[in-house]
Amino acid sequence: MSYLMPSEFVTKLVDQGESKVYMGTRDTLIRAFMAGATLALAVIFAITIATQTGNFLIGALLFPVGFVMLYLMGYDLLTGVFMLVPIAWLDKRPGVTLPRMLKCWGLVGLGNLAGALFIATFGYLNFTMGGTQEINAVGQAMMAVGESRTVGYQDAGLAGWVVLFLRGMFCNWMVSMGVVGAAISTTVSGKIMAMWMPIIVFFYLGFEHSVVNMFLFPIGLMMGADFTLYQYIMWNEIPTVLGNLVGGLTLVGLVLYTTHVRTQAKKVFS
């Protein structure tokens, strides 16, 4: 597996965060578009498997194939840059400023959304034979997810918003661990293994991923699911994005950076 020590791979992560800020706008948007599209296609893949087999665990076990493919291609998810860019800023890398970090997040989020909507449009046409047939079982399953994870949270009021935030936070704990997994090995097999494990956890437990939701909820709306665009934005996407930001930054980025780069002085015993 050619495992790298934490002090080595965390430094690589800081380097990656710096590189995201310096990347050209065109390249950022294209890579983010492809990341959103690839992840959305993996959602279709996983839900199709779960629907056809009647076993959601099988779908969750295979969903990480999308995450693995997009990171091996060097594409970017908003959840990943939420963790990577801030540690480069904390490391005081030249040119990595707060406004540039926010711009990077915005460009990646925009590209992810465009890619997710591209696959959502394809999915709608695919599940309805171009709008000429009834929605198939996979499409019905996606509609049900959209309804339960907007209206369901709204019905719970403030408690629903808090749970959404926490599910977004814990989601990006696992997803950012997957991003780290791509850096801890110098072999493809090692990277795949390290990325695969935490992504299974997030997907099977139903945590909230902002980019996955950029696909799931728009396709639900296209197919006529019983929730509104406002409900999706206010009762899912906003708290999910905030939770993803806090989870990736605090539970992964800051922890690794603090304990492996800005370490405390070693204890001295007399």
N, C-alpha and C positions, 0 to 999 in steps of 0.2 A: 504493500500500500504506500510505502515511502512517506510515512507520517512526518509532518513538520512539527517542531516544538511550538507551543503557544506564542512564545516571544517572537518567533519567525512569522507565523501566519497572521498574527495581529498586526505586525508591521506591514505585511502585504495588504491587509484590509485598509489600513490608513492610506497606503499608496493608491489603492483603488478608489477610495473616497475622493482623493485629490484629483485623480484622472477624470472623474465624472464632471467636476466643475470646469475643467479645461476642454472637455470634448466639444466639438463644433455642434451648433444647433441642429443642423441637418442630420448628423449622425445620431445625436441624442434622440431625436424624434423617430427616426427609422428603427433604431434598436428598441425603443420603448413600444412602438407600434407592433413590432414582431413579437415582443414579449407578451403583450396583452392578447394578441391573436393566438399565440401558441398555448398560453395558459387557458384561454377560453375553449379552445379545441379539446384540451385535456379534460375540461369539465364535462363537455359533451360525451367524451369517451368514457369517463368514470360513471356518469349517471346512466348512460346506455347500458353499461355492464351491470350496474346495480339493479336497474329496472328489469333487464332480461333474466338475470339470475335470481332476483329476489333477495340478494345478499349484498348489503351496502358495504360490508367489510372488503369484499373482493374489489369493488370499485375504488375504495380508499387505498387498497394495497397497490393499485395500478395507476392511480392519479398522478403520483410523483413523476411519471415519465415525461409529462409536459414541463414541469419545473426543471428537471435534469436537462432536457433538450435546450431550453432557452438559455440556461446558464452556461452550458458547454459552448453555445454559439456566441456568448458574450453580450446577450441582450440584457435589458435592465427593467426591473419592476420597481414601482414606487416604494413598496415595502422594503426593498433592499437598499435603496438610496436613503431612506429614512434612517437607516443604521450606519451606512458607510460614510456619507458626506459629513455628518456632525463630528465624527471622531477625527477627520482630517482638519476640521475647523478648530477643534480643541487642541490639536497638535500644533496649531499655528503654522500650517503649511502656507507658503507664500501664495497670495492671490485667492485663498479660500476664505471669502468673507461671508457674512450673514446674508446680504442681498443676493450674492451669487449662489449660495446654497438654496435659498428660497426659489430662485429662478430655475435651478436644476430640478428641484422637486416639481415645480410647475410644468416644465417641459416633459419630464418623464411621465407625470400623471396624465397630461394631455395625450401623449403618444399611446400610453396604455389604454386610455378610454377609446381612442380611435380604433385601435386594434381589436378591442373587446366588442365594440359596436359592429365592426366588419364581420366578425364571426357570429354575432347575434343575428345580423341580417341573413347571413347564410343559413343559420340554424332554423330561423323562422321559415324560410323558403323550403328548406329540406324537410322539416317536420310536417309541413302542410302541402307539399307538392306544389309550391309556388302559389299558395293561397287557394288552391282548388279543392282540397280535401280537409277532412276533420283532423284536428291535431292528434298526433300519435301518442303512444304511452310515455315516451321519453319527454315529449313536450309537455304533457300533462303533469309529469313529475316536477319539471322545472317551474311550471306555474304554481304548483302547490308550495314549493320552497319559497318563491317570491311572496306569496300571500302570508305564509306563516311567519316570515322573518321581516315583515313590515307591520301589518295589521296586528300580529301577535304581540310585538313589542309595544306598539302604540296603545293597545288595550291595557298594558301593564303600567302605562304612564311613566313617571320619573324612574321607577324601578326598572322598566324596560330599557330606558336610555342608559342607565348605569350598567345593566347586564350586557348590552350591546358594546359599550366602551370596553368592558372587561374582556369580552370575547374577542374584540379586535386586538386588545393588548396581548392576550395570551396567544392569539394567532401569530402575531409578528414576533413573539418570542420564538416560536417554533420555526417560522419561515426564515427569520434572520439566522437561526442556527443552521438552516439549510444553506444560506448564503456563505456562512463561515465554512460549512462543510466542503464547499468548492475550493477553498483555499488551504485546507489542512493536508492535502495530499498532492503529490506531483504526478500521479498516475490517473488515467481516466477511470479505471475501475474503482480506485480509492475515492475519487471525487463523487462518483455515482452513489456508492454505498453510504458515504457520509451525508449526502444531500437527501437521500431517499428516506432515511429514518424519521427525521422530525416532520417532514411533509405529511407522512401517513398520519401522524398524531393530530396535526391541525385539521386535516380534512375529515377524518373519521369522527372527531369530537364535535364537528360542526362549528368551529370557530369562524369568526367573520374576517374575510380577506377583502380589502377594498377593491382590488383589481378583479378578482373572481366575481364580486358583486357588480362590477361595471358591465359584466356580461349577463349574469343570471337575471338581474332585475329588468334591464331593458328588453331582453328576449321575452320575459314574462309579460311585459306591457304590450309588446308587439302581438303576442298571441291572445291578448284579452284577459289576462289575469285580473283578479278582483282587488287591485290596489292602484294608487295613483302615483304619478311622478313625484308629487310633493311628499307623499308618504315614503317613497323609496329614499329620497334625498334626506329628509328630516329624521326618519325613523329607521335608517340603516346606514347610508353612505357617510354622513357627517360624523356620527359617533364612531363608526368603524375606522375611518381615516385617522381620527384623533387617537383612538386606541392603538392602531397600528404604529403610529408615530411614537407614542410613549413606550409601548412594549419593545419595539426593536431597539430604540435608543437606550432605554434604562436597563432592560433585562439582558441585553446582549452587548451592544456597543460600548456603553460606559463601563460595564462590568469587566469586559475583556481589556479595554484600553487602560483602565485604572490599575488592574492587577497584573498586567503583563507589559505595559509600556511605562506608565507613571507609577511605578511600584514604590512602596514605602521603603525606607532604609532598613536594612536587615538588623535584627536584634543583636545587641552586643552583650555577651554574658561575661561577667568577671570571673 
